[in-house]
Amino acid sequence: MVMQGKKTGGRVAGMPNKITIELRKTLKGIIAAELDALPATFEQLQPKERLELMIKLLPFAMPKVDSIGGSYDAGWRSLDDEG
């Protein structure tokens, strides 16, 4: 017999899995430790490697600027075009 439309057990909707919570906590700890060690690691790199790392990390520190699309002269009239 298949029950349709009724939730009969399990976790509450929207509640993350226990494994997800534990994994996120572990990953946050690893990332925090790596961020603390980053300046020392950065100093050990060759100039080319430093530049490559900075280029890779830059999008996380500064947002990218998108160009604005559209036509800039559509519907505009010059002040000389009276009438």
C-alpha positions as CSV (number, residue, x, y, z in Angstrom):
1,M,0.0,0.0,0.0
2,V,1.4,3.4,-1.0
3,M,0.5,6.5,1.0
4,Q,0.3,9.6,-1.1
5,G,0.5,13.2,0.1
6,K,1.2,12.5,3.8
7,K,4.6,12.6,5.5
8,T,4.7,9.8,8.0
9,G,8.1,10.2,9.6
10,G,11.6,11.5,9.3
11,R,12.9,14.9,10.0
12,V,10.8,18.1,9.9
13,A,10.8,19.9,6.5
14,G,13.6,22.5,6.3
15,M,15.7,20.8,9.0
16,P,19.2,19.9,7.7
17,N,20.5,16.4,8.1
18,K,22.8,15.7,11.1
19,I,25.6,14.7,8.7
20,T,25.2,18.1,6.9
21,I,25.4,20.0,10.2
22,E,28.5,18.0,11.3
23,L,30.2,18.4,7.9
24,R,29.6,22.1,7.8
25,K,31.1,22.5,11.4
26,T,34.1,20.5,10.4
27,L,34.7,22.4,7.2
28,K,34.4,25.7,9.0
29,G,37.1,24.6,11.4
30,I,39.4,23.6,8.5
31,I,38.8,26.8,6.6
32,A,39.4,28.9,9.7
33,A,42.7,27.2,10.4
34,E,43.8,27.6,6.7
35,L,42.8,31.3,6.8
36,D,44.9,31.8,9.9
37,A,47.9,30.1,8.2
38,L,47.4,31.9,4.8
39,P,49.8,34.8,5.4
40,A,52.7,32.5,6.3
41,T,51.9,30.2,3.4
42,F,51.6,33.2,1.1
43,E,55.1,34.4,2.1
44,Q,56.6,31.1,1.1
45,L,55.3,31.3,-2.5
46,Q,57.3,32.5,-5.5
47,P,56.2,35.9,-6.9
48,K,54.5,34.2,-9.9
49,E,52.6,31.8,-7.6
50,R,51.6,34.7,-5.3
51,L,50.1,36.6,-8.2
52,E,48.2,33.5,-9.4
53,L,46.8,32.9,-5.9
54,M,45.8,36.6,-5.7
55,I,44.0,36.4,-9.0
56,K,42.1,33.3,-7.9
57,L,41.1,34.8,-4.6
58,L,40.2,38.3,-5.8
59,P,36.6,37.4,-6.9
60,F,35.9,36.4,-3.3
61,A,37.1,39.7,-1.9
62,M,35.8,42.1,-4.5
63,P,32.6,41.8,-6.6
64,K,32.9,41.7,-10.4
65,V,31.6,44.8,-12.2
66,D,29.2,44.0,-15.0
67,S,28.7,46.2,-18.0
68,I,25.3,47.8,-18.4
69,G,23.5,46.7,-21.6
70,G,21.1,48.8,-23.6
71,S,21.1,51.7,-26.0
72,Y,22.2,55.0,-24.6
73,D,20.7,57.2,-27.3
74,A,17.3,55.6,-27.8
75,G,14.6,58.3,-27.4
76,W,16.9,61.1,-26.6
77,R,16.7,64.4,-28.3
78,S,19.4,67.1,-28.5
79,L,18.6,70.6,-27.1
80,D,19.2,71.8,-30.7
81,D,16.3,69.6,-31.9
82,E,13.5,71.9,-30.8
83,G,10.1,71.5,-32.5
